[in-house]
Amino acid sequence: MKKILPFACALFAALALHAATKQAALDAAPIPGADYFGHGAQQRDAPVIKKLNEMALKFADEMGRANNPQFGSGYYKNLNALQELMKAHGICDENVEKSVFSVNFSRLFAIVDDAINDRRVSTEPSFNELNMLIAYVCEKPLDDDAVQKLVPAAIRLFNEGMLPSFVGIENYTHGGAKGVRVKLDFEEVDFPFPFSSDMFEVRPLAAVLLGENKVVYIGFEDDVAAAVDRANAGQKSEMTPEAKALVETKIAGKAFDDHAFALAFVMPETLRKGAAKLEDLTLSSGRLPPGMAPVFDAVKKLRGFCLVGNAAETIECALSFNLDTPERATSFRDFMDINALNLAKVGLYQFRGKNTPLSESLKAVAEDASVVIHATLTADDYQALLDFSKKIAGEENNEWKPGVDREGWD
C-alpha cells in the first residue's frame, strides 16, 4: 500500500497535467506580452454575415477561374475547397464559437530600431523574430485525429500556389496535446522582394488539439508548446500595462471583450521615434504638408489602436486611437473630420457614383483621450471593395470576364 499510494498520486498528477479544460486552453492561448491580439466571436445568425460569406465565395470562384498569376494558380478557387475541408473536420461556422489570436513584434521591432538608429545589427529583420499563435474554440469536440488529417490536406490543396519549395510534416505531441509539426523551406525560392531569403526563414510551425478536443492551437512550435504548458498548469496569459490600457477603455459604449470581433495593436516605441524623426526631416526641409502637424503630434503620442465590430443587418465598426490627453484627442479628431474622412467620402462617392451607408456613416468622435472613427458596412459596400480588388488585380484592365479563361488576354 505504501508503494501503491505514491504511484497513484503521481499517475493522477500526470493525468491532471494533460487534461487542460476548454476554458484553461482559451485563457492560456494569448502570447504573454503580445502587442497585437484580438478575438472573433461567432455571429452565424447575423444576416449580413451570411450574405458576405456568399459574396466572398463567389468572388473566390470568379478569381480562381480567372487564374490570376499574381496570386498563384488556383489560389482563389482553393479558398472554397479549404472552407469545405475545414467544415469536414469540424472547424467551421457551425462549430467554432470563438477564435483568439496574438502576435508579438517586440523582437522584430528591436532589430528595426537598431537599423534605423545606425546601431550594430546582429541579425537581419526576419519573420522568425515574431511570436504568433491563433486558437479556435469549438462548441463540440473534434475527432482525435482531426488536426493530423486537416493540415496535410490543406497543404496539398495549396501546394501549387505556395512559395515554400519544400514542406516537411510529421506527427507532434506536447504536454498531452496531439497534432502535427510543419517545417517550411524557402531556400530555393527567388523572392520578388528587396529582401534576402533570410527574412523569410521560418522556424517550425505546429497545430495541436487540446482542451477536451474543443480547442485548436496553430502557431510557431515553441509558442504552441508554451501555451500548452500554460493551459496544463492553469495559468492565464499576462498582458502588458500598455495592452491593458487599450482593452480597458470602452469603445463605442462597450468593453473590448464584449464586441463580436476586436483587435488591438500596441504602438511600438520604434514607430513613435520614427514619426518624430520624419517630422524633423519634413520641418527642416520646409515640406510639411498643411494641416499635417496634428497627425505627427498624435502618432508621437499614440499608445495604440483598437478595431471592433458587431454584425446584424449591417456591420457596425469602430476604430479607436488611444492618445495621452483629451486635448490631443480633440485636435486629432478635428483633423480626421475636416481632412481624412471628407476625402474618404469624396473618394467613395466618385467610385460608386452615389452615397452609400459606408460613406454617410463615417464620423470621428473624441472620447476622453481617444478618437473613435465610426463606420457602417453593408453588403453593397463589401461588393464595392471586391470590385475594387478585381480592378487592382488587373482583370478589368484586361477585359477579363468571370468564366472566361484569362489566357490570351495578356
C-alpha positions in Angstrom: 0.0 0.0 0.0 2.9 2.3 0.8 4.3 1.8 -2.7 0.9 2.0 -4.5 -0.2 5.3 -3.0 2.7 7.4 -4.2 2.4 5.8 -7.7 -1.3 6.5 -7.8 -0.7 10.1 -6.8 1.9 10.5 -9.5 -0.4 9.0 -12.0 -3.3 11.3 -11.1 -1.0 14.3 -11.2 0.2 13.3 -14.7 -3.4 12.9 -15.9 -4.3 16.2 -14.4 -1.3 17.8 -16.1 -2.5 16.6 -19.6 -6.2 17.4 -19.1 -6.5 21.2 -19.7 -10.1 22.2 -19.8 -11.5 24.2 -22.7 -11.6 27.4 -20.6 -8.0 26.9 -19.4 -6.9 26.4 -23.0 -8.6 29.6 -24.0 -7.1 31.6 -21.1 -3.6 30.3 -21.9 -3.8 30.9 -25.7 -2.7 34.6 -26.0 1.1 35.1 -26.1 2.2 36.8 -22.9 3.1 40.4 -23.6 1.6 40.3 -27.1 1.4 43.7 -28.8 -1.2 42.6 -31.5 -4.1 40.5 -30.4 -7.8 40.1 -30.6 -10.8 37.8 -30.9 -13.7 36.9 -33.2 -16.9 35.6 -31.8 -19.3 33.5 -34.0 -22.2 35.5 -35.4 -23.5 32.9 -37.7 -27.1 34.1 -37.4 -26.4 37.7 -38.5 -28.0 38.2 -41.9 -25.1 40.4 -43.2 -22.5 37.7 -42.3 -24.4 35.1 -44.3 -24.6 37.5 -47.3 -20.9 38.4 -47.0 -19.9 34.8 -46.9 -21.8 34.1 -50.1 -20.2 37.1 -51.8 -16.7 36.1 -50.7 -17.1 32.6 -52.0 -18.5 33.8 -55.4 -15.5 36.3 -55.6 -13.1 33.4 -54.9 -14.7 31.3 -57.6 -14.5 34.1 -60.2 -10.9 35.0 -59.3 -10.0 31.3 -59.4 -11.4 30.8 -62.9 -9.5 34.0 -64.0 -6.4 32.1 -62.9 -4.7 35.4 -61.8 -0.9 34.6 -61.9 -0.4 37.5 -59.4 -1.7 35.2 -56.6 -0.7 31.8 -58.0 -2.6 29.3 -60.0 -5.7 28.1 -58.2 -5.3 30.3 -55.1 -8.8 31.7 -55.1 -10.7 28.7 -56.1 -8.9 26.7 -53.4 -10.3 29.1 -50.7 -13.6 27.5 -51.4 -12.1 24.0 -51.1 -10.3 24.9 -47.9 -13.6 26.1 -46.3 -15.2 22.8 -47.2 -12.2 20.9 -45.9 -12.3 22.7 -42.6 -16.0 22.1 -42.3 -15.5 18.4 -42.9 -13.2 18.3 -39.9 -15.4 20.5 -37.6 -13.6 23.8 -37.8 -16.5 25.8 -39.4 -19.2 28.4 -38.7 -21.5 25.8 -37.2 -19.0 24.7 -34.6 -16.3 27.4 -34.0 -17.7 29.7 -31.3 -14.6 32.0 -31.0 -11.2 32.5 -32.3 -8.3 34.2 -30.4 -5.1 35.4 -32.0 -1.9 37.1 -30.8 1.4 38.3 -32.2 4.4 39.7 -30.5 6.5 42.0 -32.7 8.9 43.2 -29.9 12.0 41.3 -31.0 11.5 42.3 -34.7 11.0 46.0 -33.9 14.1 46.0 -31.7 16.1 44.9 -34.7 14.4 47.5 -36.9 15.1 50.2 -34.2 18.8 49.3 -34.2 18.9 49.6 -38.0 17.1 52.9 -38.0 19.5 54.4 -35.5 22.6 53.0 -37.2 23.4 50.7 -34.3 25.2 47.5 -34.9 22.6 45.0 -36.1 23.4 41.4 -35.1 20.9 39.9 -37.4 18.7 41.0 -40.3 15.0 41.6 -39.7 13.2 38.3 -40.1 9.7 36.9 -39.6 11.4 34.3 -37.5 11.6 37.0 -34.8 7.9 37.0 -34.4 5.8 35.1 -31.8 2.4 34.0 -33.1 -0.5 31.9 -32.2 -4.2 31.5 -33.1 -6.7 29.4 -31.2 -10.0 28.1 -32.5 -12.6 27.4 -29.7 -15.3 24.9 -30.7 -18.6 24.0 -29.2 -18.4 20.3 -30.0 -15.3 18.2 -29.6 -13.3 17.4 -32.7 -12.1 13.9 -33.7 -8.8 12.8 -32.1 -7.0 12.9 -35.5 -8.8 16.0 -36.9 -5.5 18.1 -37.0 -3.5 15.2 -38.4 -5.9 14.9 -41.3 -6.7 18.6 -41.9 -3.3 20.1 -42.0 -1.7 17.8 -44.6 -4.8 18.0 -46.7 -4.7 21.8 -46.6 -1.0 21.9 -47.5 -1.7 19.6 -50.5 -4.6 21.8 -51.5 -2.4 24.9 -51.8 0.9 23.3 -52.8 0.6 24.5 -56.4 0.5 28.2 -55.4 2.7 28.1 -52.3 6.0 29.9 -52.1 7.9 27.3 -50.0 9.9 24.9 -52.2 9.5 22.1 -49.6 7.2 21.3 -46.7 8.1 18.7 -44.1 5.3 17.5 -41.9 5.3 14.9 -39.0 3.1 13.9 -36.1 3.7 16.1 -33.0 2.8 15.8 -29.3 3.5 18.1 -26.3 2.0 18.0 -22.8 -0.7 15.7 -23.9 -1.8 17.8 -26.9 -1.5 16.0 -30.2 -1.2 17.3 -33.7 1.4 18.0 -36.4 4.7 19.8 -36.8 5.4 21.6 -40.1 8.7 22.9 -41.5 8.7 25.3 -44.4 11.8 25.6 -46.7 12.2 28.8 -48.8 15.9 28.2 -49.8 15.2 27.7 -53.5 12.6 30.4 -53.9 13.5 33.5 -55.9 11.8 36.2 -53.9 10.2 39.1 -55.8 11.1 41.4 -52.9 14.1 43.6 -52.0 15.0 41.2 -49.1 17.3 38.3 -48.6 15.7 34.9 -48.2 16.9 35.0 -44.6 14.0 37.4 -43.8 11.6 34.5 -44.7 13.3 31.9 -42.6 10.6 30.4 -40.5 11.0 28.2 -37.5 8.8 25.1 -37.3 5.1 25.6 -37.0 2.7 23.3 -35.1 -1.0 22.6 -34.9 -2.4 20.7 -31.9 -5.7 19.7 -30.3 -6.4 20.1 -26.6 -9.0 21.4 -24.1 -11.2 18.3 -24.3 -10.7 18.3 -28.0 -12.5 21.6 -28.3 -9.5 23.9 -28.8 -7.1 24.0 -31.7 -3.7 25.9 -31.3 -1.9 26.9 -34.5 1.4 28.8 -34.5 5.1 28.6 -34.1 6.1 25.3 -32.4 7.7 27.0 -29.4 4.7 29.3 -29.0 2.3 26.4 -29.2 4.3 24.4 -26.7 4.5 27.3 -24.2 0.7 27.8 -24.5 0.0 24.1 -23.9 2.2 24.3 -20.8 0.3 27.3 -19.5 -3.0 25.5 -20.2 -1.9 22.4 -18.3 -0.8 24.5 -15.4 -4.0 26.6 -15.4 -2.0 29.8 -16.0 -3.7 32.7 -17.7 -1.7 34.8 -20.1 -0.5 38.1 -18.8 -0.9 41.3 -20.7 1.5 44.3 -20.6 0.3 47.5 -19.0 0.1 49.1 -22.4 -2.1 46.4 -23.7 -4.3 46.5 -20.6 -4.8 50.3 -21.1 -6.1 49.6 -24.6 -8.6 46.9 -23.7 -9.8 48.6 -20.5 -11.0 51.6 -22.5 -14.6 51.4 -23.6 -15.1 51.6 -27.4 -18.4 52.7 -28.9 -20.0 52.1 -25.5 -18.8 48.6 -25.0 -15.8 46.8 -23.4 -13.2 45.3 -25.7 -14.3 41.7 -24.9 -18.0 42.5 -25.4 -17.6 43.2 -29.2 -18.2 40.4 -31.6 -14.8 40.9 -33.1 -12.0 43.0 -31.9 -8.3 43.6 -32.4 -5.8 45.7 -30.7 -2.3 47.0 -31.6 0.1 48.4 -29.0 2.2 51.1 -30.7 5.9 50.2 -30.6 8.2 52.9 -29.3 10.2 52.4 -32.5 7.3 53.7 -34.6 6.8 56.7 -32.4 10.5 57.5 -32.7 10.3 57.1 -36.5 7.4 59.5 -36.6 9.4 62.1 -34.7 12.4 61.7 -37.0 10.1 62.0 -40.1 8.6 65.2 -38.6 12.0 66.7 -38.0 13.0 65.9 -41.6 9.9 67.4 -43.1 10.1 70.5 -40.9 13.8 71.1 -41.7 13.1 70.8 -45.4 10.0 73.0 -45.3 7.9 70.3 -46.8 5.4 69.7 -44.0 2.0 69.5 -45.8 -0.6 71.9 -44.5 -2.7 70.5 -41.7 -0.4 67.5 -41.0 1.0 68.8 -37.7 -1.8 67.2 -35.7 -1.1 63.8 -37.3 2.6 63.8 -36.3 1.7 65.1 -32.9 -0.9 62.2 -32.5 1.4 59.5 -33.8 4.2 60.5 -31.5 1.9 60.1 -28.5 -0.2 57.2 -29.9 -0.4 54.4 -27.3 -2.2 52.0 -29.7 -5.4 51.4 -31.5 -8.4 49.0 -31.4 -10.7 47.9 -34.2 -14.0 46.5 -33.1 -17.3 45.5 -34.7 -20.7 43.9 -34.4 -22.9 42.4 -37.0 -26.7 42.2 -37.6 -28.3 43.6 -40.7 -25.1 45.7 -41.1 -21.7 45.6 -39.6 -21.1 48.4 -37.2 -17.3 49.2 -36.9 -15.3 51.5 -34.7 -11.6 52.3 -34.9 -10.2 53.8 -31.7 -6.9 55.7 -31.4 -5.7 55.8 -27.8 -3.8 59.0 -27.1 -2.4 60.6 -24.0 -4.6 63.6 -23.4 -8.2 64.7 -24.2 -6.8 67.9 -25.8 -4.6 65.9 -28.2 -7.6 63.7 -29.0 -9.8 66.7 -29.8 -7.1 68.1 -32.1 -6.7 64.8 -34.0 -10.5 64.4 -34.2 -10.7 67.8 -35.9 -8.1 66.8 -38.5 -9.8 63.4 -39.2 -13.2 65.1 -39.7 -12.1 68.0 -41.8 -9.5 66.3 -43.9 -9.2 62.5 -43.9 -12.9 61.5 -43.6 -14.1 64.1 -46.0 -11.5 63.0 -48.5 -12.6 59.3 -48.0 -16.3 60.3 -48.5 -15.4 62.0 -51.8 -13.4 59.0 -53.0 -16.2 56.6 -52.1 -18.8 58.8 -53.9 -16.6 59.0 -57.0 -16.0 55.3 -57.1 -19.7 54.3 -56.6 -21.4 57.4 -58.2 -23.6 57.7 -55.2 -23.5 57.9 -51.4 -23.6 54.6 -49.6 -24.2 53.7 -45.9 -20.4 53.5 -45.5 -19.7 57.0 -46.8 -22.6 58.5 -45.0 -21.7 56.8 -41.7 -18.1 57.9 -41.5 -17.5 60.2 -38.5 -14.8 60.9 -35.9 -15.7 61.3 -32.2 -13.4 62.4 -29.3 -14.0 60.2 -26.3 -11.8 61.2 -23.4 -8.2 60.6 -24.6 -9.3 58.6 -27.6 -10.5 59.4 -31.1 -13.1 56.9 -32.4 -14.0 56.6 -36.1 -17.4 55.0 -36.7 -18.5 53.3 -39.9 -21.4 51.1 -41.1 -20.5 48.4 -43.6 -23.3 46.8 -45.8 -23.2 44.0 -48.3 -23.3 46.7 -51.1 -20.2 48.4 -49.6 -18.5 45.0 -49.4 -19.3 44.3 -53.1 -17.6 47.6 -53.9 -14.5 46.5 -52.1 -14.5 43.2 -54.0 -14.9 45.1 -57.3 -12.0 47.4 -56.4 -9.9 44.3 -55.6 -10.6 43.0 -59.1 -9.6 46.3 -60.6 -6.4 46.4 -58.7 -5.5 42.9 -59.8 -5.9 43.9 -63.4 -8.9 41.9 -64.6 -11.0 44.8 -65.7 -8.0 46.4 -67.5 -7.5 43.2 -69.4 -11.2 42.9 -70.4 -11.5 39.8 -68.2 -14.9 38.4 -67.6 -15.9 35.7 -65.0 -15.9 32.3 -66.5 -13.6 33.2 -69.4 -10.1 31.8 -69.4 -7.6 34.7 -68.9 -5.0 33.2 -71.2 -4.8 35.2 -74.4 -5.9 38.4 -72.9 -2.5 39.5 -71.6 
